[in-house]
Amino acid sequence: MHLYITTFGSFLHVKDGMFVIKYTEEGETHKKKIPPKKVSGIVLDRGTSLTYEVVKVALSHNIDIVFAEGDGAPIGRVWHSKLGSTTKIRKRQLEASLSEEAVIWIKQWVSDKLQNQTDFIASLKKHRKKQRNDIDEDIQKIEQQRENILKLQGSRIEDIADTLRGHEGTAGRVYFQLLSSLLSKEYQFSGRSYRPAEDAFNAFLNYAYGILYSRIEKCIMIAGLDPYVGFLHRDDYNQTSFVFDFIEPYRPFADLTVFRLFSGKKVNQDHYREITNGIGLTKEGKKLIVQHFIQRFDVDKIRYRGRNQHRMNAIQQDAHTFANQLITPEQQ
């Protein structure tokens, strides 16, 4: 399980070998004990704190500690310094980033994202008979952009980058306009907005993506890959470029989680608030998205590669598969 510590003023320490979370709600102090063997990761939000002993116990149990901004975006992590696997993988990743391999992989990841987007919105037709024609039309528009992406040719990523981003952006606008149109008028939005979000839906989505970024980065490191050696997202200073590449196919699963919170009328005005130049989540809003993210990615099972397993396990398998194919390219 992942510990998400989001309540302002929460304090994480160790007592008798147990993690102890101390926090205050409605004027009352509470304590919650968790054995380290049940924890796979710890995420701390702004306004929370921990002790040296927590770091020591976490490292001894191979638990990573992530520090996140108020919108869920990870800003740093504490983990052991060992590589996830052989350095040969990282050398091959760098070589691939400068060759046609990057073109092949990026086309695949982005097209997989668009496929997952259309699968998601196609599932929405079941209880929306009046919107079926609109949904079908938008699916066709997104599928056309996916076909355009798969047809792109180049020996280096620079040969296709701008055109690919254009097709991806067109598909994204269609996709998010449709999602907005299917929400109640109170929560409809005008496209994606980031930091800060301009509306409640994007505030929830940004926080969900922040959780996903952290999880994807860990999967990448466990597989022995370098989160900083990007293919499409290039090498900006201190930018985990490869995380932004590898995350693409999995974004629609975060989209689905957020959409169902709104369409299921689980979100109310207690879950978000106005901040400078935008909208942010309250303590209650963060708890809501964390709870449902964990349910979607860590509890619910999917059929994947002949097994019933959690989605995060499937993503970890994908990371290992990619790493293995880097060092055994003849298997691609």
MIKOL-386568 format. One record per residue (C-alpha): residue number from 1; x, y, z; residue in three letters. Coordinates in pm, 1 decimal. Layout:
BEGIN
+-----+----------+----------+----------+------+
!  nr !       c1 !       c2 !       c3 ! rest !
+-----+----------+----------+----------+------+
! NUM !        X !        Y !        Z !  ALA !
...
+-----+----------+----------+----------+------+
//
This chain:
BEGIN
+-----+----------+----------+----------+------+
!  nr !       c1 !       c2 !       c3 ! rest !
+-----+----------+----------+----------+------+
!   1 !      0.0 !      0.0 !      0.0 !  MET !
!   2 !    104.0 !    362.8 !    -53.0 !  HIS !
!   3 !     73.7 !    613.2 !    231.3 !  LEU !
!   4 !    -53.7 !    949.2 !    108.5 !  TYR !
!   5 !    -10.1 !   1206.7 !    385.3 !  ILE !
!   6 !   -201.2 !   1514.9 !    275.2 !  THR !
!   7 !   -351.8 !   1668.1 !    590.7 !  THR !
!   8 !   -171.8 !   1993.1 !    677.7 !  PHE !
!   9 !     31.1 !   1957.9 !    996.6 !  GLY !
!  10 !     54.1 !   1578.5 !    980.8 !  SER !
!  11 !    367.2 !   1430.4 !   1136.4 !  PHE !
!  12 !    515.2 !   1092.1 !   1044.9 !  LEU !
!  13 !    749.0 !    921.3 !   1291.1 !  HIS !
!  14 !    854.8 !    575.4 !   1404.3 !  VAL !
!  15 !    768.9 !    407.5 !   1733.6 !  LYS !
!  16 !    837.0 !     45.5 !   1823.3 !  ASP !
!  17 !    929.0 !    -27.8 !   1463.9 !  GLY !
!  18 !    597.4 !    104.7 !   1331.6 !  MET !
!  19 !    522.2 !    407.6 !   1118.0 !  PHE !
!  20 !    296.6 !    642.5 !   1314.5 !  VAL !
!  21 !     98.3 !    922.5 !   1148.0 !  ILE !
!  22 !     -9.5 !   1195.7 !   1387.0 !  LYS !
!  23 !   -266.6 !   1442.6 !   1255.9 !  TYR !
!  24 !   -542.7 !   1673.6 !   1371.9 !  THR !
!  25 !   -899.1 !   1681.9 !   1239.3 !  GLU !
!  26 !  -1179.6 !   1899.3 !   1373.8 !  GLU !
!  27 !   -971.3 !   1992.1 !   1676.6 !  GLY !
!  28 !   -895.0 !   1632.3 !   1774.9 !  GLU !
!  29 !   -553.5 !   1466.2 !   1753.0 !  THR !
!  30 !   -539.2 !   1121.8 !   1593.4 !  HIS !
!  31 !   -266.9 !    859.9 !   1555.0 !  LYS !
!  32 !   -250.4 !    581.6 !   1300.4 !  LYS !
!  33 !      4.9 !    299.3 !   1310.7 !  LYS !
!  34 !    118.8 !    109.4 !   1001.2 !  ILE !
!  35 !    378.8 !   -169.8 !    986.4 !  PRO !
!  36 !    655.9 !    -94.6 !    732.1 !  PRO !
!  37 !    614.8 !   -434.2 !    566.4 !  LYS !
!  38 !    271.0 !   -325.2 !    444.9 !  LYS !
!  39 !    399.1 !     -1.2 !    288.2 !  VAL !
!  40 !    533.5 !     20.6 !    -68.6 !  SER !
!  41 !    566.7 !    399.6 !    -86.6 !  GLY !
!  42 !    514.2 !    720.6 !    110.9 !  ILE !
!  43 !    394.2 !   1049.8 !    -38.9 !  VAL !
!  44 !    399.6 !   1370.0 !    164.6 !  LEU !
!  45 !    209.8 !   1681.8 !     65.4 !  ASP !
!  46 !    296.9 !   2041.5 !    152.9 !  ARG !
!  47 !    265.3 !   2121.9 !    523.4 !  GLY !
!  48 !    355.1 !   1770.2 !    644.4 !  THR !
!  49 !    676.6 !   1645.3 !    806.3 !  SER !
!  50 !    870.3 !   1334.3 !    905.5 !  LEU !
!  51 !   1168.7 !   1225.1 !   1115.3 !  THR !
!  52 !   1512.4 !   1089.3 !   1030.9 !  TYR !
!  53 !   1402.9 !    749.6 !   1165.5 !  GLU !
!  54 !   1124.1 !    734.4 !    908.0 !  VAL !
!  55 !   1380.1 !    773.9 !    628.6 !  VAL !
!  56 !   1605.2 !    511.4 !    784.3 !  LYS !
!  57 !   1326.1 !    255.6 !    822.4 !  VAL !
!  58 !   1190.8 !    332.2 !    475.6 !  ALA !
!  59 !   1530.8 !    278.3 !    311.0 !  LEU !
!  60 !   1581.8 !    -48.7 !    499.1 !  SER !
!  61 !   1245.3 !   -173.6 !    366.2 !  HIS !
!  62 !   1299.9 !    -48.0 !      8.1 !  ASN !
!  63 !   1022.0 !    211.7 !     50.0 !  ILE !
!  64 !   1056.5 !    532.3 !   -148.1 !  ASP !
!  65 !    949.9 !    866.8 !      0.2 !  ILE !
!  66 !    807.2 !   1124.6 !   -240.4 !  VAL !
!  67 !    761.3 !   1494.1 !   -164.4 !  PHE !
!  68 !    476.8 !   1649.6 !   -363.6 !  ALA !
!  69 !    349.4 !   1997.8 !   -435.9 !  GLU !
!  70 !     -0.4 !   2098.4 !   -335.2 !  GLY !
!  71 !   -127.4 !   1996.1 !   -680.0 !  ASP !
!  72 !     17.7 !   1645.7 !   -648.3 !  GLY !
!  73 !    320.7 !   1701.0 !   -872.4 !  ALA !
!  74 !    629.9 !   1524.5 !   -729.7 !  PRO !
!  75 !    925.0 !   1755.2 !   -657.6 !  ILE !
!  76 !   1168.6 !   1504.4 !   -509.5 !  GLY !
!  77 !   1211.4 !   1154.1 !   -374.8 !  ARG !
!  78 !   1426.0 !    971.0 !   -121.5 !  VAL !
!  79 !   1526.5 !    619.8 !   -221.5 !  TRP !
!  80 !   1830.3 !    396.8 !   -204.6 !  HIS !
!  81 !   2108.7 !    478.3 !   -450.4 !  SER !
!  82 !   2130.6 !    135.3 !   -614.4 !  LYS !
!  83 !   2045.5 !     99.6 !   -982.6 !  LEU !
!  84 !   1738.5 !   -109.6 !  -1058.8 !  GLY !
!  85 !   1936.9 !   -333.1 !  -1293.3 !  SER !
!  86 !   2244.5 !   -351.6 !  -1514.2 !  THR !
!  87 !   2394.0 !    -24.7 !  -1643.0 !  THR !
!  88 !   2378.1 !   -176.8 !  -1992.0 !  LYS !
!  89 !   2008.9 !    -85.3 !  -1999.1 !  ILE !
!  90 !   2081.1 !    284.3 !  -1942.6 !  ARG !
!  91 !   2355.4 !    285.3 !  -2205.2 !  LYS !
!  92 !   2116.9 !    130.7 !  -2458.1 !  ARG !
!  93 !   1843.5 !    376.0 !  -2359.4 !  GLN !
!  94 !   2073.3 !    666.1 !  -2444.3 !  LEU !
!  95 !   2169.0 !    505.6 !  -2777.9 !  GLU !
!  96 !   1802.4 !    443.5 !  -2860.4 !  ALA !
!  97 !   1710.1 !    804.6 !  -2783.2 !  SER !
!  98 !   1940.7 !    916.0 !  -3067.8 !  LEU !
!  99 !   1824.2 !    663.9 !  -3326.5 !  SER !
! 100 !   1519.5 !    538.8 !  -3515.7 !  GLU !
! 101 !   1430.4 !    327.3 !  -3212.6 !  GLU !
! 102 !   1304.6 !    642.4 !  -3041.4 !  ALA !
! 103 !   1073.4 !    707.7 !  -3337.6 !  VAL !
! 104 !    932.0 !    355.0 !  -3318.3 !  ILE !
! 105 !    872.3 !    363.2 !  -2944.6 !  TRP !
! 106 !    723.8 !    712.7 !  -2928.0 !  ILE !
! 107 !    482.3 !    636.9 !  -3211.8 !  LYS !
! 108 !    374.5 !    324.9 !  -3023.8 !  GLN !
! 109 !    328.5 !    494.1 !  -2685.1 !  TRP !
! 110 !    134.0 !    790.3 !  -2821.5 !  VAL !
! 111 !    -82.2 !    572.5 !  -3044.7 !  SER !
! 112 !   -150.6 !    345.1 !  -2745.4 !  ASP !
! 113 !   -264.9 !    651.9 !  -2550.7 !  LYS !
! 114 !   -505.7 !    748.9 !  -2827.4 !  LEU !
! 115 !   -632.6 !    391.6 !  -2843.8 !  GLN !
! 116 !   -694.5 !    390.3 !  -2469.7 !  ASN !
! 117 !   -871.5 !    724.8 !  -2502.1 !  GLN !
! 118 !  -1110.7 !    588.6 !  -2764.9 !  THR !
! 119 !  -1167.2 !    269.9 !  -2562.9 !  ASP !
! 120 !  -1259.5 !    484.4 !  -2263.9 !  PHE !
! 121 !  -1501.0 !    716.3 !  -2441.7 !  ILE !
! 122 !  -1653.4 !    421.9 !  -2631.8 !  ALA !
! 123 !  -1741.6 !    271.4 !  -2293.0 !  SER !
! 124 !  -1938.0 !    586.7 !  -2212.0 !  LEU !
! 125 !  -2193.7 !    517.7 !  -2485.5 !  LYS !
! 126 !  -2368.1 !    247.9 !  -2284.2 !  LYS !
! 127 !  -2560.4 !    489.6 !  -2061.6 !  HIS !
! 128 !  -2562.6 !    789.1 !  -2297.0 !  ARG !
! 129 !  -2787.6 !    702.8 !  -2587.3 !  LYS !
! 130 !  -2846.0 !   1065.6 !  -2684.8 !  LYS !
! 131 !  -2472.8 !   1131.1 !  -2719.6 !  GLN !
! 132 !  -2381.0 !    812.9 !  -2906.3 !  ARG !
! 133 !  -2349.6 !    980.8 !  -3244.7 !  ASN !
! 134 !  -2129.6 !   1256.7 !  -3103.3 !  ASP !
! 135 !  -1909.6 !   1001.1 !  -2927.7 !  ILE !
! 136 !  -1878.7 !    790.9 !  -3244.4 !  ASP !
! 137 !  -1781.7 !   1097.7 !  -3448.1 !  GLU !
! 138 !  -1513.8 !   1194.5 !  -3198.7 !  ASP !
! 139 !  -1380.1 !    839.0 !  -3186.0 !  ILE !
! 140 !  -1336.2 !    853.2 !  -3563.0 !  GLN !
! 141 !  -1153.4 !   1187.0 !  -3536.0 !  LYS !
! 142 !   -914.0 !   1051.3 !  -3273.8 !  ILE !
! 143 !   -859.8 !    728.1 !  -3468.2 !  GLU !
! 144 !   -769.0 !    933.3 !  -3773.6 !  GLN !
! 145 !   -500.6 !   1116.3 !  -3576.3 !  GLN !
! 146 !   -374.7 !    782.8 !  -3444.4 !  ARG !
! 147 !   -343.5 !    649.3 !  -3799.6 !  GLU !
! 148 !   -159.8 !    965.8 !  -3901.0 !  ASN !
! 149 !     88.3 !    914.8 !  -3617.9 !  ILE !
! 150 !    155.0 !    551.5 !  -3708.9 !  LEU !
! 151 !    228.4 !    653.1 !  -4068.5 !  LYS !
! 152 !    502.7 !    898.3 !  -3970.5 !  LEU !
! 153 !    851.9 !    809.1 !  -4089.7 !  GLN !
! 154 !   1189.7 !    931.6 !  -3967.2 !  GLY !
! 155 !   1535.5 !    813.3 !  -3872.4 !  SER !
! 156 !   1547.9 !   1039.6 !  -3564.2 !  ARG !
! 157 !   1280.4 !   1175.2 !  -3335.2 !  ILE !
! 158 !   1346.3 !   1529.1 !  -3460.1 !  GLU !
! 159 !   1215.4 !   1421.2 !  -3800.9 !  ASP !
! 160 !    863.5 !   1361.3 !  -3670.9 !  ILE !
! 161 !    840.2 !   1547.2 !  -3338.5 !  ALA !
! 162 !    651.9 !   1858.7 !  -3449.8 !  ASP !
! 163 !    409.0 !   1670.3 !  -3675.0 !  THR !
! 164 !    344.6 !   1407.6 !  -3409.8 !  LEU !
! 165 !    272.6 !   1672.5 !  -3148.2 !  ARG !
! 166 !     29.4 !   1834.3 !  -3388.6 !  GLY !
! 167 !   -167.5 !   1513.1 !  -3440.0 !  HIS !
! 168 !   -155.8 !   1434.9 !  -3067.8 !  GLU !
! 169 !   -274.3 !   1786.2 !  -2980.5 !  GLY !
! 170 !   -564.3 !   1767.8 !  -3225.9 !  THR !
! 171 !   -675.1 !   1435.1 !  -3079.5 !  ALA !
! 172 !   -642.5 !   1572.7 !  -2727.0 !  GLY !
! 173 !   -864.2 !   1871.9 !  -2798.2 !  ARG !
! 174 !  -1136.4 !   1646.8 !  -2941.6 !  VAL !
! 175 !  -1107.3 !   1408.4 !  -2646.9 !  TYR !
! 176 !  -1126.6 !   1666.1 !  -2367.9 !  PHE !
! 177 !  -1400.3 !   1866.6 !  -2539.2 !  GLN !
! 178 !  -1607.1 !   1550.4 !  -2547.5 !  LEU !
! 179 !  -1541.3 !   1469.3 !  -2181.4 !  LEU !
! 180 !  -1643.3 !   1822.5 !  -2086.8 !  SER !
! 181 !  -1967.0 !   1798.5 !  -2286.8 !  SER !
! 182 !  -2062.4 !   1481.5 !  -2099.0 !  LEU !
! 183 !  -2034.8 !   1643.5 !  -1756.7 !  LEU !
! 184 !  -2302.2 !   1847.5 !  -1583.7 !  SER !
! 185 !  -2285.4 !   2215.8 !  -1682.7 !  LYS !
! 186 !  -2148.9 !   2305.8 !  -1341.4 !  GLU !
! 187 !  -1826.9 !   2116.3 !  -1411.5 !  TYR !
! 188 !  -1777.4 !   2162.3 !  -1784.8 !  GLN !
! 189 !  -1440.2 !   2309.5 !  -1877.1 !  PHE !
! 190 !  -1259.9 !   2469.7 !  -2171.6 !  SER !
! 191 !   -973.0 !   2232.7 !  -2249.2 !  GLY !
! 192 !   -674.2 !   2140.4 !  -2036.9 !  ARG !
! 193 !   -529.8 !   2381.8 !  -1783.1 !  SER !
! 194 !   -230.6 !   2309.0 !  -1569.1 !  TYR !
! 195 !    -59.9 !   2484.8 !  -1279.2 !  ARG !
! 196 !   -284.0 !   2620.4 !  -1152.1 !  PRO !
! 197 !   -594.7 !   2459.5 !  -1295.2 !  ALA !
! 198 !   -871.7 !   2690.0 !  -1409.3 !  GLU !
! 199 !  -1155.4 !   2458.8 !  -1303.6 !  ASP !
! 200 !  -1236.8 !   2174.2 !  -1067.6 !  ALA !
! 201 !  -1206.8 !   1895.3 !  -1326.0 !  PHE !
! 202 !   -854.4 !   1998.5 !  -1425.2 !  ASN !
! 203 !   -756.5 !   2042.2 !  -1061.2 !  ALA !
! 204 !   -851.4 !   1680.6 !   -994.3 !  PHE !
! 205 !   -688.7 !   1563.7 !  -1317.0 !  LEU !
! 206 !   -362.0 !   1744.3 !  -1242.1 !  ASN !
! 207 !   -348.8 !   1582.8 !   -899.1 !  TYR !
! 208 !   -417.7 !   1237.4 !  -1046.4 !  ALA !
! 209 !   -142.5 !   1290.4 !  -1304.0 !  TYR !
! 210 !     91.8 !   1397.2 !  -1024.1 !  GLY !
! 211 !     32.0 !   1067.1 !   -845.0 !  ILE !
! 212 !     81.0 !    879.9 !  -1171.2 !  LEU !
! 213 !    408.1 !   1063.6 !  -1251.9 !  TYR !
! 214 !    553.8 !    948.2 !   -920.6 !  SER !
! 215 !    440.2 !    589.6 !   -972.3 !  ARG !
! 216 !    572.6 !    577.2 !  -1330.3 !  ILE !
! 217 !    910.3 !    715.8 !  -1223.1 !  GLU !
! 218 !    943.7 !    438.5 !   -966.5 !  LYS !
! 219 !    850.4 !    171.7 !  -1222.7 !  CYS !
! 220 !   1115.1 !    310.7 !  -1456.6 !  ILE !
! 221 !   1387.7 !    305.4 !  -1192.4 !  MET !
! 222 !   1299.8 !    -45.8 !  -1076.2 !  ILE !
! 223 !   1334.8 !   -163.3 !  -1437.3 !  ALA !
! 224 !   1683.1 !    -12.7 !  -1453.0 !  GLY !
! 225 !   1589.1 !    272.5 !  -1685.8 !  LEU !
! 226 !   1698.4 !    634.6 !  -1658.1 !  ASP !
! 227 !   1406.4 !    872.8 !  -1593.5 !  PRO !
! 228 !   1611.5 !   1164.6 !  -1732.9 !  TYR !
! 229 !   1695.2 !   1022.7 !  -2079.3 !  VAL !
! 230 !   1389.0 !   1113.7 !  -2283.9 !  GLY !
! 231 !   1296.6 !   1027.6 !  -2640.2 !  PHE !
! 232 !   1032.6 !   1283.7 !  -2740.6 !  LEU !
! 233 !   1053.4 !   1497.0 !  -2428.7 !  HIS !
! 234 !   1409.3 !   1620.3 !  -2454.7 !  ARG !
! 235 !   1681.9 !   1685.8 !  -2203.8 !  ASP !
! 236 !   1582.2 !   2001.8 !  -2019.4 !  ASP !
! 237 !   1777.1 !   2067.5 !  -1701.2 !  TYR !
! 238 !   1664.9 !   1838.8 !  -1416.5 !  ASN !
! 239 !   1365.4 !   1723.9 !  -1623.1 !  GLN !
! 240 !   1258.3 !   1360.2 !  -1586.5 !  THR !
! 241 !   1196.8 !   1351.5 !  -1960.8 !  SER !
! 242 !   1154.8 !    978.0 !  -1997.9 !  PHE !
! 243 !    877.9 !    971.8 !  -1736.6 !  VAL !
! 244 !    675.6 !   1204.0 !  -1962.4 !  PHE !
! 245 !    737.0 !    970.4 !  -2256.7 !  ASP !
! 246 !    655.1 !    643.7 !  -2083.5 !  PHE !
! 247 !    348.2 !    775.0 !  -1900.4 !  ILE !
! 248 !    150.3 !    847.4 !  -2217.5 !  GLU !
! 249 !    -45.9 !    520.0 !  -2259.6 !  PRO !
! 250 !   -157.5 !    527.5 !  -1895.8 !  TYR !
! 251 !   -298.0 !    879.8 !  -1875.3 !  ARG !
! 252 !   -647.6 !    772.0 !  -1991.6 !  PRO !
! 253 !   -679.5 !    546.7 !  -1685.6 !  PHE !
! 254 !   -628.0 !    851.8 !  -1464.1 !  ALA !
! 255 !   -876.3 !   1041.6 !  -1685.3 !  ASP !
! 256 !  -1131.6 !    767.0 !  -1631.5 !  LEU !
! 257 !  -1082.9 !    779.8 !  -1254.5 !  THR !
! 258 !  -1143.5 !   1155.1 !  -1241.8 !  VAL !
! 259 !  -1432.4 !   1149.0 !  -1489.8 !  PHE !
! 260 !  -1619.1 !    890.2 !  -1284.3 !  ARG !
! 261 !  -1583.9 !   1101.9 !   -971.1 !  LEU !
! 262 !  -1762.2 !   1386.2 !  -1149.5 !  PHE !
! 263 !  -2014.9 !   1184.3 !  -1348.3 !  SER !
! 264 !  -2094.2 !    982.8 !  -1034.7 !  GLY !
! 265 !  -2161.2 !   1307.9 !   -843.1 !  LYS !
! 266 !  -1896.1 !   1230.0 !   -582.0 !  LYS !
! 267 !  -1738.0 !   1576.2 !   -612.9 !  VAL !
! 268 !  -1884.2 !   1876.1 !   -433.3 !  ASN !
! 269 !  -1771.1 !   2228.7 !   -346.6 !  GLN !
! 270 !  -1602.4 !   2107.6 !    -28.5 !  ASP !
! 271 !  -1344.8 !   1929.0 !   -245.4 !  HIS !
! 272 !  -1191.8 !   2232.5 !   -416.9 !  TYR !
! 273 !  -1134.5 !   2601.7 !   -356.9 !  ARG !
! 274 !  -1016.7 !   2916.7 !   -526.7 !  GLU !
! 275 !   -643.6 !   2985.0 !   -509.6 !  ILE !
! 276 !   -429.5 !   3253.9 !   -672.8 !  THR !
! 277 !   -515.1 !   3253.4 !  -1045.1 !  ASN !
! 278 !   -699.1 !   2922.4 !  -1035.4 !  GLY !
! 279 !   -853.9 !   2629.1 !   -852.2 !  ILE !
! 280 !   -689.2 !   2388.2 !   -606.6 !  GLY !
! 281 !   -801.3 !   2083.7 !   -412.0 !  LEU !
! 282 !   -888.1 !   2093.1 !    -44.2 !  THR !
! 283 !   -779.6 !   1827.7 !    203.6 !  LYS !
! 284 !  -1106.3 !   1646.2 !    137.7 !  GLU !
! 285 !  -1056.1 !   1665.9 !   -238.7 !  GLY !
! 286 !   -707.3 !   1518.3 !   -217.3 !  LYS !
! 287 !   -832.8 !   1233.1 !     -1.7 !  LYS !
! 288 !  -1108.5 !   1165.1 !   -252.4 !  LEU !
! 289 !   -881.8 !   1139.5 !   -557.8 !  ILE !
! 290 !   -616.0 !    941.6 !   -370.2 !  VAL !
! 291 !   -875.0 !    690.1 !   -252.2 !  GLN !
! 292 !  -1013.9 !    633.5 !   -599.4 !  HIS !
! 293 !   -672.5 !    633.9 !   -766.9 !  PHE !
! 294 !   -557.1 !    357.3 !   -533.0 !  ILE !
! 295 !   -875.9 !    163.0 !   -603.1 !  GLN !
! 296 !   -825.2 !    191.0 !   -980.0 !  ARG !
! 297 !   -452.3 !    120.0 !   -992.8 !  PHE !
! 298 !   -376.1 !    -93.2 !   -685.7 !  ASP !
! 299 !   -694.9 !   -281.0 !   -598.2 !  VAL !
! 300 !   -908.7 !   -341.0 !   -907.3 !  ASP !
! 301 !   -771.9 !   -616.0 !  -1129.1 !  LYS !
! 302 !   -749.5 !   -631.8 !  -1506.5 !  ILE !
! 303 !   -678.8 !   -917.6 !  -1744.3 !  ARG !
! 304 !   -326.0 !   -861.4 !  -1871.9 !  TYR !
! 305 !    -91.4 !  -1102.9 !  -2045.1 !  ARG !
! 306 !   -299.6 !  -1400.5 !  -1941.8 !  GLY !
! 307 !   -320.4 !  -1303.1 !  -1573.7 !  ARG !
! 308 !   -555.5 !  -1114.1 !  -1345.9 !  ASN !
! 309 !   -343.4 !   -844.0 !  -1185.8 !  GLN !
! 310 !   -341.6 !   -487.1 !  -1060.0 !  HIS !
! 311 !   -285.4 !   -213.6 !  -1314.0 !  ARG !
! 312 !     34.5 !    -93.2 !  -1144.5 !  MET !
! 313 !    176.0 !   -445.3 !  -1170.1 !  ASN !
! 314 !     93.1 !   -441.0 !  -1541.1 !  ALA !
! 315 !    270.4 !   -105.5 !  -1583.1 !  ILE !
! 316 !    575.6 !   -242.0 !  -1402.2 !  GLN !
! 317 !    576.2 !   -537.3 !  -1640.9 !  GLN !
! 318 !    563.9 !   -295.4 !  -1933.6 !  ASP !
! 319 !    869.7 !   -113.9 !  -1797.0 !  ALA !
! 320 !   1063.4 !   -439.2 !  -1759.1 !  HIS !
! 321 !    957.3 !   -549.4 !  -2106.6 !  THR !
! 322 !   1079.9 !   -225.0 !  -2258.3 !  PHE !
! 323 !   1411.9 !   -249.4 !  -2072.2 !  ALA !
! 324 !   1460.8 !   -609.3 !  -2187.5 !  ASN !
! 325 !   1383.2 !   -518.8 !  -2545.8 !  GLN !
! 326 !   1643.0 !   -243.2 !  -2534.7 !  LEU !
! 327 !   1918.8 !   -494.0 !  -2462.6 !  ILE !
! 328 !   1770.2 !   -765.0 !  -2686.5 !  THR !
! 329 !   1641.3 !   -554.7 !  -2981.1 !  PRO !
! 330 !   1599.3 !   -857.9 !  -3205.3 !  GLU !
! 331 !   1292.1 !   -950.5 !  -2996.4 !  GLN !
! 332 !   1104.2 !   -632.0 !  -3094.4 !  GLN !
+-----+----------+----------+----------+------+
//
